[in-house]
Amino acid sequence: MTKKLEGKVALITGAGSGIGRAMAILFATEGASIVVADVVTDRVEEVVAVIKDTGGNAVGVVGNVALESDVENMIASATDTYGRLDILCNNAGIMDKMLTITEISDEFWERLISVNLTGPFRMCRRAIPIMLDQGSGVILNTSSLAGLHGGRAGAAYTASKHGLVGLTRNTAWTYADKGIRCNAICPGAVETAIGIGGDEPSELGFARMCLGTSIIPRAGSSEELATVALMLVSDDGSFVNGAILAVDGGWTAY
């Protein structure tokens, strides 16, 4: 049986843990060569080792998507190693302790926006010219239900994920006739290490968020999110472009 991503090169940010790690391992089993990008060296090395131990191809790069020089290095790791870039998964992200508008500092706001929104923008800005030269490419952004609704996180995270939804749609429309697709997944409750972004959440923000958590059917696994991602980046999703897909076990169906 032909593997879904045979011959493809995929760069995944935030690939050291959670959803990104699951994507990297699954995509590798489906034939893709993986660039494992994360800010934590040990995590990068562990995921690369897992992929290689199971017969896959992977290289690791340590970097922060908030830094332009690191973004350049991540993209170069793909093209220098494999000669192309077919799939970009903008998965890296940080949470905001549920901080409200009146509680969050300028510094924290700017740090979160730089990782969650400016980072994906910079990654796309570097990747799209490569994909245009190839005549094809797929971008998958990891947004959140906080990118569709107002009560799933604090002010900064919510704003960043709404922004990522807009970036996804604009990218999809702009390059729709150039062989490039761009979609976003919006996870609900998922069993990952991202948590709430700190040990001391905002009392008000956390309390308001908790009003909706009682109706969560269940938490999903990173592997469940990865299988959805695989569909969107493979030819199975060839006619899916500009989609913003809630992957939440039915939480928002209420």
C-alpha positions as CSV (number, residue, x, y, z in Angstrom):
1,M,0.0,0.0,0.0
2,T,1.3,3.4,-0.9
3,K,2.0,5.7,2.0
4,K,0.1,8.9,2.2
5,L,3.1,11.2,2.4
6,E,5.7,9.2,0.4
7,G,8.4,11.5,-0.8
8,K,7.1,14.5,1.1
9,V,9.1,16.8,3.4
10,A,7.3,18.1,6.5
11,L,8.5,20.8,8.9
12,I,6.6,20.8,12.2
13,T,7.1,23.4,14.9
14,G,6.4,22.6,18.5
15,A,7.2,19.0,17.5
16,G,8.9,18.1,20.8
17,S,5.7,17.2,22.6
18,G,1.9,16.9,22.4
19,I,0.1,17.3,19.1
20,G,3.3,18.3,17.2
21,R,5.1,15.2,18.4
22,A,2.2,13.0,17.4
23,M,2.1,14.6,14.0
24,A,5.9,14.1,13.4
25,I,5.7,10.4,14.3
26,L,2.6,9.7,12.3
27,F,3.7,11.7,9.2
28,A,7.0,9.8,9.3
29,T,5.2,6.4,9.3
30,E,3.3,7.6,6.3
31,G,6.6,8.2,4.4
32,A,7.4,11.9,5.0
33,S,10.9,13.1,5.9
34,I,10.5,15.2,9.0
35,V,12.1,18.4,10.3
36,V,11.4,18.3,14.1
37,A,11.5,21.9,15.4
38,D,11.1,22.8,19.0
39,V,12.7,25.1,21.7
40,V,13.7,22.2,23.9
41,T,16.8,20.3,22.8
42,D,16.0,17.1,24.7
43,R,12.6,16.9,23.2
44,V,13.9,17.4,19.6
45,E,16.5,14.7,20.1
46,E,13.9,12.3,21.6
47,V,11.4,12.6,18.7
48,V,14.1,12.4,16.1
49,A,15.4,9.2,17.7
50,V,11.9,7.7,17.8
51,I,11.4,8.3,14.1
52,K,14.7,6.9,13.2
53,D,14.3,3.9,15.4
54,T,11.2,3.0,13.5
55,G,12.8,3.4,10.1
56,G,11.8,6.9,9.3
57,N,13.8,10.0,8.2
58,A,14.1,13.0,10.5
59,V,16.4,15.9,11.4
60,G,16.1,18.1,14.4
61,V,16.4,21.9,14.8
62,V,16.2,23.8,18.0
63,G,14.7,27.2,17.7
64,N,12.0,29.7,18.7
65,V,9.5,30.8,16.1
66,A,9.4,34.2,17.7
67,L,12.9,34.9,16.4
68,E,13.4,35.6,12.7
69,S,16.9,34.1,12.6
70,D,15.5,30.8,14.1
71,V,12.7,30.8,11.5
72,E,15.3,31.1,8.7
73,N,17.3,28.2,10.3
74,M,14.2,26.0,10.5
75,I,13.3,26.5,6.8
76,A,16.9,26.1,5.8
77,S,17.1,22.8,7.7
78,A,14.4,21.4,5.4
79,T,15.8,22.7,2.1
80,D,19.4,22.1,2.9
81,T,18.7,18.5,4.1
82,Y,16.0,17.4,1.7
83,G,16.0,19.9,-1.1
84,R,12.3,20.9,-0.7
85,L,9.5,21.7,1.7
86,D,6.1,20.2,1.0
87,I,4.3,20.6,4.3
88,L,4.5,23.2,7.0
89,C,2.7,22.7,10.3
90,N,2.7,25.8,12.4
91,N,2.0,24.0,15.7
92,A,4.1,25.8,18.3
93,G,2.2,27.8,20.8
94,I,2.0,29.0,24.4
95,M,-0.9,29.7,26.8
96,D,-1.6,32.8,28.8
97,K,-2.7,31.8,32.3
98,M,-6.2,32.9,31.4
99,L,-5.2,36.5,32.1
100,T,-7.8,39.1,31.3
101,I,-7.2,42.4,29.5
102,T,-6.7,44.3,32.7
103,E,-4.3,41.7,34.1
104,I,-1.9,41.0,31.3
105,S,1.3,43.0,30.9
106,D,2.6,44.5,27.7
107,E,5.6,42.1,27.9
108,F,3.5,39.0,28.3
109,W,1.1,40.1,25.6
110,E,3.9,40.7,23.1
111,R,5.7,37.4,23.9
112,L,2.5,35.4,23.4
113,I,1.5,37.2,20.1
114,S,5.1,36.8,18.8
115,V,5.0,33.0,19.3
116,N,1.3,32.2,18.5
117,L,0.7,34.6,15.6
118,T,3.9,36.4,14.4
119,G,5.8,33.1,14.4
120,P,3.4,31.4,12.0
121,F,3.3,34.5,9.8
122,R,7.1,34.5,9.6
123,M,7.2,30.7,8.9
124,C,4.7,31.1,6.1
125,R,6.5,34.1,4.7
126,R,9.7,32.0,4.3
127,A,7.9,28.8,3.2
128,I,5.5,30.1,0.6
129,P,8.2,31.2,-2.0
130,I,9.6,27.7,-1.8
131,M,6.2,26.2,-2.4
132,L,5.5,28.6,-5.2
133,D,8.7,27.5,-7.0
134,Q,7.7,23.9,-6.5
135,G,4.2,24.5,-7.7
136,S,2.7,22.8,-4.6
137,G,2.6,22.9,-0.8
138,V,0.4,22.5,2.2
139,I,0.3,24.6,5.3
140,L,-1.5,23.5,8.5
141,N,-2.0,25.9,11.4
142,T,-2.8,24.7,14.9
143,S,-5.4,27.3,16.1
144,S,-7.8,26.5,18.9
145,L,-11.4,26.7,19.9
146,A,-10.2,29.9,21.4
147,G,-9.8,31.1,17.8
148,L,-13.6,30.6,17.3
149,H,-15.0,31.6,20.6
150,G,-14.4,34.0,23.5
151,G,-14.3,31.9,26.6
152,R,-11.7,29.2,26.1
153,A,-8.6,31.2,27.3
154,G,-7.3,34.6,28.3
155,A,-7.3,37.7,26.2
156,A,-3.9,37.3,24.5
157,Y,-4.3,33.6,23.6
158,T,-7.8,34.2,22.3
159,A,-6.7,37.2,20.2
160,S,-3.7,35.3,18.8
161,K,-5.7,32.3,17.8
162,H,-8.4,34.4,16.2
163,G,-5.6,36.1,14.3
164,L,-4.3,32.7,13.2
165,V,-7.7,31.8,11.8
166,G,-7.7,35.0,9.7
167,L,-4.1,34.4,8.5
168,T,-5.2,30.9,7.5
169,R,-8.1,32.1,5.4
170,N,-6.2,34.8,3.8
171,T,-3.3,32.5,2.8
172,A,-5.7,29.9,1.5
173,W,-7.5,32.4,-0.7
174,T,-4.4,34.2,-1.9
175,Y,-2.6,31.1,-3.1
176,A,-5.6,28.9,-4.0
177,D,-4.7,28.9,-7.7
178,K,-1.0,28.4,-7.1
179,G,-1.1,24.8,-5.9
180,I,-0.9,25.8,-2.2
181,R,-3.5,24.9,0.4
182,C,-3.8,26.3,3.9
183,N,-6.1,25.0,6.6
184,A,-6.3,25.2,10.4
185,I,-7.4,22.7,13.1
186,C,-9.0,24.1,16.3
187,P,-8.5,21.6,19.1
188,G,-10.8,21.5,22.1
189,A,-9.7,19.8,25.3
190,V,-6.6,17.7,24.5
191,E,-4.3,15.7,26.8
192,T,-1.1,17.7,26.2
193,A,1.4,19.5,28.4
194,I,0.4,23.0,27.3
195,G,-2.0,23.4,30.3
196,I,-2.9,26.9,31.1
197,G,0.5,28.4,30.7
198,G,1.4,28.7,34.4
199,D,0.7,27.6,38.0
200,E,-1.3,30.7,39.0
201,P,-4.1,31.4,36.5
202,S,-6.2,34.5,36.6
203,E,-9.0,34.0,39.1
204,L,-11.6,35.8,37.0
205,G,-10.4,34.4,33.6
206,F,-10.2,30.8,35.0
207,A,-13.6,31.0,36.6
208,R,-15.2,32.3,33.5
209,M,-13.6,29.6,31.3
210,C,-14.7,26.9,33.7
211,L,-18.4,27.7,33.1
212,G,-18.1,25.8,29.8
213,T,-15.8,23.0,30.8
214,S,-18.6,20.9,32.4
215,I,-20.0,20.1,29.0
216,I,-16.8,18.8,27.4
217,P,-17.6,15.2,26.3
218,R,-14.0,14.1,26.9
219,A,-10.5,15.2,26.3
220,G,-8.9,14.0,23.1
221,S,-5.5,12.6,22.6
222,S,-2.6,14.1,20.6
223,E,-2.8,11.0,18.3
224,E,-6.4,11.7,17.5
225,L,-5.5,15.3,16.4
226,A,-2.6,14.0,14.4
227,T,-4.8,11.7,12.3
228,V,-7.0,14.7,11.4
229,A,-3.8,16.7,10.5
230,L,-2.7,13.8,8.3
231,M,-5.9,13.9,6.3
232,L,-5.5,17.7,5.7
233,V,-1.9,17.6,4.6
234,S,-2.2,14.6,2.4
235,D,-3.9,14.1,-0.9
236,D,-6.9,12.9,1.0
237,G,-7.6,16.6,1.7
238,S,-6.8,17.8,-1.8
239,F,-10.1,19.8,-2.1
240,V,-9.9,21.2,1.4
241,N,-8.6,24.7,1.5
242,G,-9.3,27.6,3.9
243,A,-11.1,25.2,6.3
244,I,-11.1,26.0,10.0
245,L,-11.9,22.6,11.6
246,A,-13.0,22.2,15.2
247,V,-11.6,19.0,16.5
248,D,-13.3,18.8,19.9
249,G,-15.3,15.6,20.4
250,G,-18.5,17.6,20.0
251,W,-17.9,20.3,22.6
252,T,-19.1,23.1,20.4
253,A,-22.0,21.1,19.1
254,Y,-23.9,22.1,22.3
